[in-house]
Amino acid sequence: MFPEVPDFPKAIEVQTTAACNACCIICPHAQVWKEGLRGTMADHLFEKIIAECQKYQSDLRLIPYLNGEPFLDPNMPDKIAMINEQCPESVVEISTNVSMLDEKIISKLYYTRIDDLRLSIFGFSQQTHEKMMPGLKWERVWANLMRLITDPRLRQQIPEINLVMIAHPYVPEEEYMQAQEFCYQHGLKFKHWGFLDRSGNVKLFSNEVRHERVYGCEQHRPLERMHIRVNGDIILCCQDWRASTVIGNVAEMSLREIWLSPAYNKVRASIYRGEGEVPEICKKCKLALTGGALSQ
């Protein structure tokens, strides 16, 4: 009915905390926070997720964050350490707005392994950064950034650090160039990604996308990646901020049972074969493919 689905996801995003402090103008978090889910994932749920991942760890990317700031979870270093211990063959990815990476947190990260650290810096001057991420103070973010990238012990432990900026009319072109040069000087990778309105969830700006039919996903998320909310709900995609498509809950079923379930396959069939009603978030998504049904 659609391209082959592996026995287990290739990547799993786990929302250990629903909190974020950045209030980014390119993100719906501030609005969704008022409407919906809050808090921190129960320890037993996180432990259950990581325990099941042990069996599939050699071909797995574990991402202990989803639509939030991971280091607002006070136990995040311990959770990364748990992943390292139980799934030593898995790739660990973290994305952060840098505001919480103070000396105390960095010292705890000495005892963890992060393979891919992504730093969301959406402006490279105080004026632009605080316009794009108004919940944060530039001085604190900059101090944390410099502390992190000049710490020789931490740099040895993290093979890949990416500085991420988003294309946006509020960001002057020269700031992208400044950030790229900064990355070159300090041995970081620079990522300049296009703007996504999170499937229509960002109200201030829009990609003005509306598809009547969808025949795939540019990032293959329904075929490769699982997204777990703080309450254990499995949603289709990180763009589904309001959990419009909930496929199961890890408290009730195993990850593999949910991944291979008729409910998940029904959603995949709607996206890849045009069978049934495609999820609304896909119709509004810039990354949706619309070039025609895939052959069996």
C-alpha positions as CSV (number, residue, x, y, z in Angstrom):
1,M,0.0,0.0,0.0
2,F,2.9,2.3,0.6
3,P,6.7,2.2,0.8
4,E,8.2,-0.4,3.2
5,V,7.8,0.3,6.9
6,P,10.7,-0.9,9.1
7,D,9.9,-3.1,12.1
8,F,10.7,-0.2,14.4
9,P,11.2,3.5,13.9
10,K,14.5,4.8,12.7
11,A,14.2,7.8,15.0
12,I,12.1,8.6,18.1
13,E,11.3,12.0,19.5
14,V,10.3,12.0,23.2
15,Q,8.8,15.1,24.8
16,T,10.2,14.8,28.3
17,T,8.9,18.3,29.0
18,A,6.3,20.4,27.3
19,A,7.8,23.6,28.5
20,C,9.7,26.2,26.5
21,N,10.9,29.7,27.5
22,A,11.8,31.2,24.1
23,C,8.4,32.4,22.9
24,C,9.7,32.3,19.3
25,I,7.6,34.3,16.8
26,I,8.1,31.4,14.3
27,C,6.7,28.8,16.8
28,P,3.2,28.2,18.1
29,H,4.4,27.1,21.5
30,A,3.2,30.2,23.4
31,Q,-0.3,29.8,22.2
32,V,-0.5,26.0,22.4
33,W,0.9,26.2,26.0
34,K,-2.2,28.1,27.0
35,E,-4.5,25.6,25.4
36,G,-3.1,22.2,26.1
37,L,-0.6,19.8,27.6
38,R,1.9,20.8,30.2
39,G,4.3,19.2,32.7
40,T,7.1,16.6,32.5
41,M,6.9,13.0,31.4
42,A,6.5,10.5,34.2
43,D,9.6,8.5,34.9
44,H,8.0,5.2,34.3
45,L,6.9,6.2,30.8
46,F,10.4,7.4,29.9
47,E,12.0,4.2,31.3
48,K,9.5,2.0,29.4
49,I,10.3,3.8,26.1
50,I,14.1,3.5,26.6
51,A,13.9,-0.2,27.7
52,E,12.1,-1.1,24.5
53,C,14.5,0.8,22.4
54,Q,17.4,-1.4,23.7
55,K,16.5,-4.2,21.3
56,Y,16.6,-1.9,18.2
57,Q,19.4,0.5,19.3
58,S,21.9,-0.3,16.6
59,D,19.8,1.5,13.9
60,L,18.1,4.1,16.0
61,R,18.4,7.9,16.6
62,L,17.0,8.8,20.1
63,I,15.9,12.4,20.4
64,P,14.8,13.3,24.0
65,Y,12.9,16.4,23.1
66,L,9.8,17.4,21.1
67,N,8.3,20.9,20.7
68,G,9.9,22.3,23.8
69,E,13.2,23.2,25.5
70,P,14.8,20.0,26.7
71,F,16.9,21.5,29.4
72,L,13.9,22.9,31.2
73,D,13.6,19.3,32.3
74,P,15.9,19.4,35.4
75,N,16.7,15.7,34.9
76,M,17.6,15.9,31.3
77,P,21.4,15.1,31.9
78,D,20.3,12.0,33.8
79,K,17.9,11.0,31.0
80,I,20.7,11.3,28.4
81,A,22.9,9.2,30.7
82,M,20.2,6.6,30.9
83,I,20.0,6.5,27.1
84,N,23.8,6.2,26.9
85,E,23.8,3.3,29.3
86,Q,20.9,1.3,28.0
87,C,21.2,2.1,24.3
88,P,25.0,2.7,23.8
89,E,24.7,2.1,20.0
90,S,22.0,4.7,19.4
91,V,22.7,8.2,18.1
92,V,21.6,10.8,20.6
93,E,20.4,14.1,19.2
94,I,19.4,17.2,21.3
95,S,18.2,20.6,20.1
96,T,18.2,23.6,22.5
97,N,17.8,27.3,22.5
98,V,21.0,27.5,24.7
99,S,19.4,29.6,27.4
100,M,19.7,26.9,30.1
101,L,23.2,25.6,29.2
102,D,24.9,27.3,32.2
103,E,28.0,26.1,34.0
104,K,26.0,23.7,36.2
105,I,24.3,22.0,33.3
106,I,27.5,21.8,31.2
107,S,29.3,20.2,34.1
108,K,26.6,17.5,34.2
109,L,26.9,16.9,30.5
110,Y,30.5,15.9,31.0
111,Y,29.1,12.5,32.0
112,T,26.9,12.0,29.0
113,R,27.3,11.4,25.3
114,I,25.5,13.6,22.8
115,D,26.2,12.8,19.1
116,D,24.4,15.7,17.5
117,L,23.8,19.0,19.4
118,R,21.7,21.6,17.6
119,L,21.8,25.2,18.9
120,S,18.7,27.2,17.8
121,I,20.0,30.8,17.5
122,F,17.4,32.6,15.4
123,G,19.2,36.0,15.3
124,F,22.9,36.8,15.5
125,S,22.6,40.2,17.1
126,Q,20.8,41.2,20.3
127,Q,18.2,43.2,18.5
128,T,17.3,40.4,16.0
129,H,17.6,37.6,18.5
130,E,15.3,39.2,21.0
131,K,12.8,40.0,18.3
132,M,12.8,36.4,17.0
133,M,13.0,34.8,20.5
134,P,11.5,37.4,22.9
135,G,11.4,35.1,25.9
136,L,15.2,35.0,26.1
137,K,18.0,37.4,27.0
138,W,20.8,37.7,24.4
139,E,23.5,38.3,27.0
140,R,22.7,35.0,28.7
141,V,22.4,33.0,25.5
142,W,25.7,34.4,24.2
143,A,27.5,33.7,27.4
144,N,26.2,30.1,27.5
145,L,27.1,29.7,23.8
146,M,30.7,30.8,24.3
147,R,31.1,28.7,27.4
148,L,29.9,25.7,25.6
149,I,32.0,26.0,22.4
150,T,35.2,26.9,24.3
151,D,34.9,24.0,26.8
152,P,37.6,21.5,25.6
153,R,36.2,18.6,27.6
154,L,32.7,19.1,26.2
155,R,33.9,19.6,22.7
156,Q,35.7,16.3,22.8
157,Q,32.5,14.5,23.8
158,I,30.2,16.1,21.2
159,P,31.3,15.2,17.6
160,E,28.8,17.4,15.9
161,I,27.5,20.8,17.0
162,N,25.2,22.6,14.6
163,L,24.2,26.3,14.9
164,V,20.7,26.6,13.4
165,M,19.1,29.7,11.9
166,I,15.8,30.0,10.1
167,A,15.1,32.0,7.0
168,H,12.8,34.9,8.1
169,P,12.3,38.5,6.9
170,Y,13.1,39.8,10.4
171,V,16.7,38.5,10.1
172,P,19.1,40.7,8.1
173,E,21.1,38.8,5.5
174,E,24.4,39.8,7.0
175,E,23.6,38.0,10.2
176,Y,23.4,34.7,8.4
177,M,26.9,35.5,7.0
178,Q,28.2,36.5,10.4
179,A,26.8,33.2,11.9
180,Q,28.4,31.2,9.2
181,E,31.8,32.8,9.7
182,F,31.4,32.3,13.5
183,C,30.8,28.6,12.9
184,Y,33.8,28.4,10.6
185,Q,36.1,30.0,13.2
186,H,34.9,27.7,16.1
187,G,34.5,24.4,14.3
188,L,30.7,24.3,14.3
189,K,28.4,23.4,11.4
190,F,26.0,26.0,10.2
191,K,22.4,25.2,9.2
192,H,20.2,27.7,7.4
193,W,16.8,26.2,7.2
194,G,13.7,27.5,5.5
195,F,10.7,28.8,7.5
196,L,7.9,26.4,8.3
197,D,4.6,27.6,9.7
198,R,4.2,24.3,11.5
199,S,1.3,23.2,9.3
200,G,-0.6,26.4,9.7
201,N,-0.1,26.6,13.5
202,V,2.0,29.8,13.4
203,K,-0.4,32.6,12.9
204,L,2.0,35.6,12.5
205,F,3.5,34.2,9.3
206,S,2.3,31.6,6.8
207,N,3.6,29.4,4.1
208,E,0.2,29.7,2.5
209,V,0.0,26.0,1.8
210,R,-3.2,24.0,1.2
211,H,-3.2,20.6,-0.5
212,E,-6.3,18.7,-1.3
213,R,-4.4,15.5,-2.0
214,V,-1.1,14.4,-0.5
215,Y,1.1,11.5,-1.7
216,G,4.0,11.4,0.7
217,C,6.3,13.3,3.1
218,E,9.5,15.0,2.1
219,Q,11.1,13.9,5.4
220,H,9.5,10.4,5.4
221,R,8.3,10.9,8.9
222,P,5.3,8.5,8.8
223,L,7.7,5.8,7.6
224,E,10.7,6.4,9.8
225,R,10.0,8.6,12.8
226,M,7.8,8.3,15.9
227,H,6.8,11.3,18.1
228,I,5.8,10.8,21.7
229,R,4.1,13.6,23.7
230,V,4.7,14.2,27.4
231,N,1.6,12.1,28.4
232,G,2.7,9.1,26.2
233,D,0.4,9.9,23.2
234,I,1.9,9.0,19.8
235,I,1.2,11.8,17.3
236,L,1.9,11.6,13.6
237,C,4.5,14.4,13.4
238,C,6.2,17.2,15.2
239,Q,4.1,19.6,13.2
240,D,1.0,18.3,15.0
241,W,1.2,20.8,17.9
242,R,-2.4,20.3,18.9
243,A,-2.4,16.5,18.7
244,S,-5.0,16.3,16.0
245,T,-3.9,12.8,15.0
246,V,-3.2,10.6,18.0
247,I,-2.4,7.0,17.0
248,G,-1.9,5.3,20.4
249,N,-0.3,5.7,23.9
250,V,2.8,4.1,25.2
251,A,1.2,3.4,28.5
252,E,-1.2,1.0,26.8
253,M,0.9,-0.6,24.1
254,S,4.5,-1.2,23.1
255,L,6.1,1.2,20.7
256,R,6.4,-1.6,18.1
257,E,2.7,-2.5,18.5
258,I,1.7,1.1,17.8
259,W,4.2,1.5,15.0
260,L,2.9,-1.5,13.1
261,S,-0.7,-1.1,14.1
262,P,-3.7,-0.9,11.7
263,A,-4.3,2.7,13.0
264,Y,-0.8,3.8,12.0
265,N,-1.0,2.0,8.6
266,K,-4.4,3.6,7.9
267,V,-2.9,7.0,8.3
268,R,0.1,6.0,6.1
269,A,-2.3,4.8,3.4
270,S,-4.1,8.1,3.4
271,I,-0.8,10.0,3.0
272,Y,1.0,7.7,0.5
273,R,-1.9,6.2,-1.5
274,G,-4.6,8.8,-1.2
275,E,-6.9,6.3,0.5
276,G,-9.3,8.0,2.9
277,E,-9.0,11.4,4.4
278,V,-5.4,12.6,4.8
279,P,-4.7,14.3,8.2
280,E,-5.3,18.1,8.1
281,I,-1.8,18.8,9.3
282,C,-0.5,17.2,6.1
283,K,-2.8,19.3,3.9
284,K,-1.3,22.4,5.4
285,C,2.3,21.3,5.4
286,K,5.0,22.7,3.2
287,L,6.9,19.3,3.3
288,A,4.0,17.3,2.0
289,L,4.5,15.7,-1.5
290,T,1.7,16.1,-4.0
291,G,3.2,14.7,-7.2
292,G,1.0,11.7,-7.5
293,A,0.4,8.3,-5.9
294,L,3.4,6.0,-5.4
295,S,3.3,2.6,-7.1
296,Q,2.9,-0.5,-5.0
